[in-house]
Amino acid sequence: MKSDTAEETVEIKEEEKSHTESTSAYDPYFENDSLISVLKSNLEKIALDSKFKVSKKPIKNRHVDDLMDTIITRTFNSTELTSYKAESEEWVNRAKIGDVDFELSDFIKIGAKEYVVEKSLAKGIHNDTLKIGNLEQTAIFSLIFESGTLKSIEYNGYMD
């Protein structure tokens, strides 16, 4: 009886492993922590671009009474970045990039061809959206293609 339980446990662990480490060509989620680090860093640099119209909204800090933080929204044509600014730091927690002016990498940029992204990532894209994220899924970039061309990049980052 113990061997059945052990076998079931192994099967479940293998199933979980294949789910989290899937390399299937049809999997719309691509996990790559190092690429996410680079993309997030480049997104933070994009936020500094002077092209953006900036608006700020104060918000009460959820963890410290009597402390105000700021939601900063940056817009330019069809691109919008939203940042959360605390007392000592600021980070982009949402973004939608729709303009060729802002590149996340040499191959992840508006107007990039789907086959170039596939080749660069060594990952097939079999629907109109490819999600690239980190292991914890606290940072996800969605690449949205239309007719074989990257039309929009969306970013959702975890915010405590």
C-alpha positions, -999 to +999 in steps of 0.1 A: +000+000+000+028+024+008+043+019-027+010+030-043+010+062-022+047+068-031+039+063-068+009+087-066+031+113-049+057+110-076+031+112-103+016+144-087+051+159-084+059+151-120+026+166-131+032+198-110+067+200-124+055+197-160+029+224-153+054+249-138+083+241-162+063+236-193+082+240-225+054+231-248+053+250-280+017+258-274+021+271-239+012+308-239+032+315-207+070+316-210+090+317-178+123+335-180+135+353-148+166+369-164+146+383-193+120+397-170+147+415-150+160+431-182+126+440-194+116+455-161+148+475-160+142+489-195+106+497-186+119+518-156+142+536-180+113+542-205+094+559-176+120+586-174+114+597-210+105+634-213+079+627-240+053+616-213+026+638-199+027+632-162-002+632-137+000+625-100-025+613-075-019+610-038-029+577-022-029+566+014-002+540+022-018+507+031+008+498+056+016+530+075-011+553+089-006+590+081+017+583+052+008+593+017+023+577-014+017+588-051+003+571-081+020+585-112+005+581-146+026+588-177+009+590-211+021+595-246-001+587-276-011+550-271+013+543-243+005+545-206+027+537-176+015+537-141+040+539-112+037+537-075+059+561-056+066+555-020+087+576+003+120+562-008+114+545-042+092+544-073+084+515-096+063+508-126+035+484-117+014+486-149+021+495-185+006+494-219+030+502-247+016+509-281+041+532-297+073+525-316+091+552-296+096+528-267+116+496-270+120+470-243+147+451-262+161+447-296+134+422-305+106+431-280+093+464-295+062+476-313+064+466-349+086+435-343+077+405-365+064+375-347+090+352-363+118+375-349+104+372-314+100+335-318+136+330-329+150+353-303+132+336-275+134+301-290+097+299-283+069+293-308+039+316-307+007+299-317-019+324-308-020+362-307-006+366-272+026+354-255+030+360-218+065+362-204+069+361-166+090+352-137+088+321-116+065+337-090+044+352-117+047+386-100+058+403-132+042+394-165+047+410-199+020+402-225+031+405-261+000+410-283+004+403-320-019+412-349-012+398-384+023+386-374+034+420-360+037+430-323+010+457-318+010+460-280+030+452-249+013+451-216+029+448-182+014+438-149+036+438-118+029+427-083+022+454-058+019+447-021 
